[in-house]
């Protein structure tokens, strides 16, 4: 792997025409990645998902450079069904094969938003091998600053799609968003993959300043054979709030990781998500909520529906620093296994060093209740429809945590939930 990755690194640096300073930054990250390699089960955070084995088993001869990533014709072939649902008015960013094609904030006062779109990336505070890989090879660095006292009029949808010409390729993407004091942003990350057997590595870093609100939604719903890692690192300051929602159902493998650092008092983090899998899929949601000061709040709820031989994983940790008195933290995961071959693994954790706190965590898994199915069938409902009603009821409380009504309606439409 070492010779190929170094050769591909030289190719991508040459293609991007980077200054020497940025090349040196990337080389340092490349060396760190080569030293660590892809995560495997020896790492506690990857005990349920051996990424090294998953990549080697599913992708033959993984490339770190592919000239098709830089195909200039791709702007004219954006698929019409990237998001095949009737949508509300919104701002948009289109990212094709990891490279930003379109930025359209037509509903906003552009004097209130700063946008940097470049190939010259920045260093990251997160220290792990996949972030080093991302920092060495990302082809696009996008930074958005929402200025003080500005709330966006419309949501922003990021259309992430890959085209059918891309295969056996590592795609890396980096996005930084800063919400200055008393600002607000609704962000939807929608993934639509037409490509096959790629490893897609995405790093989003957020800074939410005092009195600001971030609503961050991740939707991966189109069936595909790609392997994905999605890292969200979110720093929260005084009286700020983040609402996260994940719909994880499309890719062959995906690990969504969310780290929320509640750094100042009265900050709040809410995370809800749904894993809904068919055959030969493995999805994981991993959360770390770090209460670092007093009077902070967090809430986490993850629901999983697992069919055939699929595997769902939830790892969730609440950390409470010794200074974080009057913390309120809640965490719960629930799973329904629809077949004997389905697997669910959970690792809920509490690490508490303060004494004046209110924290709880738990995890349950089981099958659909046959008594409930029998009752519905006795009322003339077919078994398949009865099972669907029970599954919809099971996941609804996670969907109801979405506070934006337009986005909640979209999620229900994608999942086929009829009220």
N, C-alpha and C positions, 0 to 999 in steps of 0.2 A: 504493500500500500504506500510506503513512504516515498518511493521514487515517482510513482504516478501522481500522488497528491502534490509533490513539489513541482513536477512538470506542469501540472494543471494550474498551479498557483502562478507560475511565471507567465502562462498564457493569459490568465484573467487580468493580471496586473498590466500586461502590455496592452490588452484590449481596452481597459478602462483609462489608460493614459494618466496614471496617478502620480502625484508629486512624491519625491523621495521620502518626505516625512511620513506620509500615509502608508507608503510601501513598508517602511520600517515598523510601523505600528502593526500592520497586518502580519509581517514576518514573525514578530514576537508571539502573536496569537496563534499562528500556524504551528510554531515550535511547541507551544503549550498543548495544543490539541494532539499533535503527533505523540507527545510524551504520555498523554492520558488515554487517548483512543476513545472509541465509542463506549458509552456506559454499559455495564453488564451487571449480573446479579450480585457480584461482590460488593457493589455499592448499595447501601441501605435504601436510598431513594429509588433504586431500580430493582428491588428484590423480586417484584412481580412481572417485570417487563425487561428482558435481556435485549436491549436495543442492538447490541453488537451481533447477536445471533439472528435477530429478526431481519436485519439488513442483509446479512450474508446469505440467509435462506431464501430471500425474496428478490434480491437485486443482484444480477450477475454483472461483475465488472463496473461498479459504481464510478461514474465520472464526476469530477469536480469542476470541469469546464466543458461547455457545450456551445458551439457557435450559434445554435438555434435560439439560445437565450437572447441573442442580440439581433435577431431578425427584424429589420426595420419595417417589413411589410405587415407585421402583426397588428399594427394599429388599425388597419383597415379590415381585419377579420375577427373582430370581437364578436363572439357568438350572441345571437339575439336572446338565447335562453339562459344567459349567465344567472339571471334571477327570474325564473319563470313564474312570477306571481304579480298580481296587480299591486302596485306600490303607491304609497303616499309620496308627496313631494319631498325631495331630499337633495342634499349636496352629495357629490360622489368623487371617489378616487378609484381609478382602474389600475390594477397591478397585474401585468401579464408576465408569467414566468419569472416573477421576482423583481421586475423592473416597472417603475411607475410610468404609465402611458398618459393618463388623463387626471388632472386636478380641476374640479369644477365646484366652486363655492358661490354659485350665482345668487343664492338667497341671502348672502351675508355682506356685511360691511367689511371689505377687505383691508381697510385701515386698522381693523381690530384683530387681524390675524396675520401672523408671520409664518411663512412657509419656506423651508430650505429643502431643496431636492437636488441631491448630488451623489456622486460615486465615492466621495471622500468620507468614509465613516468615522465614527467616534469610538473611544474606548467605552467599555461597559463596567459597571460596578459588580455585576454578577460573575462569580468565579466558578465556572464548571465547563466541562469539555465542549459541550454543544454550543455554548456561547462563544468560546474561543474559535470554534469552527465558523460560526456565523460572522464573527468579527474579521476573520481572515479572508472569507470568500464572498461576503454579501456584495451584490452588484448594484445596490441602490440604498442610499441612506436618506430617509425622509423624516424631517422634524417639523412639527406644527406647534406654534405657540398661540394660545387663546389669551388675549390681553386682558388686563385688569377690568373688572366690572362689565364684561361682555358675555352674554349668553347667546349661543347660536340660535337662529330662528328656526332652523330645520336640522334634522339628524344628518349625520355623515355616514354614508354606506361605502365601505371599502370592498370593491369587487375584486377578489383574489381569484384569478383563474389561470390554469395551465393548458396549453394546447396539445393536440394529439402528436405533434412532432417531437415532443420531449419525452424521453424515456431513459431509465437507468442513470439519472442525473441528480446531483445534489443541488438544490436551489435554496439560497439563503436570503432572508429579507429582514430589514431592520427599520423600526419606526419608533420615534420618540415623540411624546406629546406632553406639553407643559400647560397646565391650566393656572394662569395667574390668579391673584386674589379675587374672590367673588365672581368667578366665571363658571360657565356650564357647557357641557358637551355630551351629546348622545352619539355613540359610535357603534356601528354594526359591521362586523367582519364576516363577510359571506364568501365561502369557498366553493368553487365550482371547478372540478377537475375533469379534463378530457384526456389528460396524459396518463401514462401507465408506469408503474414500478419505479417511482422516484422517491428520494428522501427529501422532504421539504422541511426546512428548519427556520422558524420564525421567532424573532425576538422583539417584543414591544416593551418599552419602558415609559412609565407615566410618573409625572410629578403633579400632585393635586394640592394647590396652595390653600391658604386660609379661606374658609367660607365658600369653597368651590364644590361642584358636583360633577362627577363623571359616571355615565352609564355606559357600560362596555358589554357588548353582546357578541358572541362567537357562534357562528352557524356553519356546520359542516354536514351537509345532508345529501349530496349527490354521491351515489355509489361509485367507488373507484378503488384501484389497487395500490394507491400511494401510501407511503409511510410518512407520518408527520410528527413533529415536535413543535409545540407552541408555548413559548414562555411569556408570561405577563408579570412584570415587576412594577408594583404600584406603591409610591410613597405618599402618605397622607399627612397633611398638616392640620392646624387647629380648626375644629368645627367643619372639616371637609368630609365628604361622603363619596363612596364608590359602590355602585351596584353592578355586579357581574352576573351574566347568565351564559351558560354553555349548552348548545344542542349538538351532541356528538353522535353521529349515526352513519356517515357516508364512507369514510376512508377504511382501508383494510386494517391499518394500525394508526392510532393517534394518542399522543399523551399531551393533555392540556395541563399546564402548570401555572398556578396563580399564587404569587407572593404579595401579600398586603402588609405593609409596614405602617402601623398606626403610631406616628412619631410624636404627635402633639395631642393635647387633651381635647375631648369631645369629638374626635374623629370616629368614623364608623365605616365598616366594611361588610357588605352583604354579597354572598355567593350562592347561587342556585344553579342546578344543572341537570340535564337528562342524558343518559347513555342509553341508546336504543339500537341493539345489534341483531344482525341476522347470522348467517353461517360464515365461519372462518374469519371473523373479525375480532380484534382485541383493542379495546379503548380504555384509557386510564385518565382520571382526573386527580390531580394532586394539588392540595392547597396548603399553604403556610400562612397563617394569620398571626402576626407578631404584635402583641400589645406592649408598647415600649414606654408608655406614660400613663398617668391616672385618667380615669373617667373616659374610657374608650369602649366601643361596642362592636361586636361582630355576630353574624348569623350565617350559618352554612346549611344547605339542604341539597342533597344529591340523590336522584332517583335513577335506577337502572332497570331496563327490561332486556333480558338476554335469551336468545333463541338458539336452537340447534347447538353447535359446538363453539359458540362464541364465548368470549371471556371479557368480563368487566372488572375494573379495578378502581377502588377509591382509597387514596391515602390523604388523610387530613390531620393537620396539627394546629393546635392553639398554643401559642407560647405567651406567657405572662411574665414580664420582667418584675424584679423586686420593687421597682418604682411605680408599677402600674396598678396601684390600689383602685378599688371601685370599678374593676373591669367586669364587663358583662359579655360572656362568650358562649355561643351555642353552636353545636355541630351534630348533624344526623345524616346518615346514609341508609337507604332502603333499596333492596333489589328483589325483583321477581324473576325466577328462573323458569322458563317455559318448557324446557326439556331436561332430561337427566344428564345430558352431555354438556350443558351450559355450566359456566364456572364464574363465581364472583369472589373476589378477594378484597378484604377491607382491612385498613390499619388506621383506626382513629386514635389520636394522641392528645393528651394534655400535658403540658410542662409548665408548672406554676410555681413562682417564687414570691408571690405576694399573698397576704392572708385575707384581705378584705375584697373578695372577688365572688362572682357568681358565674360558674362555668359548668357546662355539661357536654357530654358527647356520647354517641351510640351508633350502632350499626345492626341492621337486621336483614335477613334474606329468607326467601321461601317461595312457594308455588302459589298459583291462583287458588282461591278458596272454592273447592268443589261444591260446597253448600250454596254459595252465592250463584255459581253457574247454574246449578240445578234449579234454584228459585227463579232465575231469569228465563230459563228454558221452559219452566212450567207456566210462564206467562206468554208463551208463544214466540219467544226469541230464539233464533238459531244459535247453536253453540259458538260458532265463530263470531257472531255479532255480540253474544254475551261476553266472551273473552275480551273483545275490543272495548266494550263498555267498561269493564272492570279495569283494564289497562289505562284507559283514558282517565278514569277516576283516580287511579293510583298516581299518575303523573301531574294531575291538574294543580295540586298545591304548590309544586315547583314552578309551573307556568304562572300561577297567580302571584308569585313574588315579583314578577315584572311589573314595574310601576308605570311604564310608558304604554299607553293604550294602543297606539298604532303598532308598536313592535310586538306587543302581546298578541294582537290579532294576526299579525304575520306569522308568528311562531305557531299559533293554532292552525293556521291554514297549511303551513308546511307539514305539520304532523297529522293533518287530516282529522282534527278534533272538531266535531260539530256540536254546538251547544243548543 
